[in-house]
Amino acid sequence: MAFTVPSPRPPIDADPARWYERELGWTTEPGPPVRLVTGLRFDVLELPAEAGRAVLRRVGAATGPVALAGRRMRLLVAAGSAEELPGLLDWLEWGGIALDLAALGDGGRMTAPPPPGWGGPGAPGAAVWLRAPLPGREVESSLPALRSAPWGDEGAPCLVRLVAAAAAECHRARLLSARARRPAAQQLFPQRFASS
């Protein structure tokens, strides 16, 4: 006879803010919803979820923790990365191109997903961890960083590679979206699209 074991539940007095502060050393703002303060221990790259899924396929586990909130994906990166994003995009020759790619850095806030193992599915569009940070590990050393060995952690993933993939996938998602809208415009204004 088989039976199902229910998911572990947090203690009745459990507070997600305290969990983030105690287990990970991250600064929070009490909620609801609890918000994680960016720019101190980590920054966030935020992009459309569709583009984010493609980035995860391209770069694999080198992304570090990843959260999903509605139609937006949030990739945690090393603190200070948000300041580097505009220059890095220019260097990668994405400067001046409209990308739906943003960074949260010093003074930013991110809605905190429930800690791993806490509760069931939340409200539609609520923040959830796709790749949760692991308590008991130095999370910051595993985040994508601009500097690699010998200046940083040799095993840390590379921010340049992550941003290059994110920019390409954001641009691809934008082009596909524009292509999907084009047939409707052609139906409304057929004389504009008639060949000569």
Secondary structure as UniProt FT lines:
FT   TURN            12..13
FT   HELIX           16..19
FT   HELIX           20..24
FT   STRAND          28..29
FT   STRAND          35..37
FT   STRAND          42..48
FT   HELIX           49..59
FT   HELIX           60..63
FT   STRAND          66..69
FT   TURN            70..71
FT   STRAND          72..78
FT   TURN            79..80
FT   HELIX           81..91
FT   TURN            92..93
FT   TURN            95..96
FT   STRAND          102..104
FT   TURN            106..107
FT   STRAND          109..111
FT   TURN            116..117
FT   TURN            124..125
FT   STRAND          128..131
FT   TURN            135..136
FT   HELIX           139..142
FT   TURN            149..151
FT   TURN            154..155
FT   HELIX           159..188
FT   HELIX           190..193
//
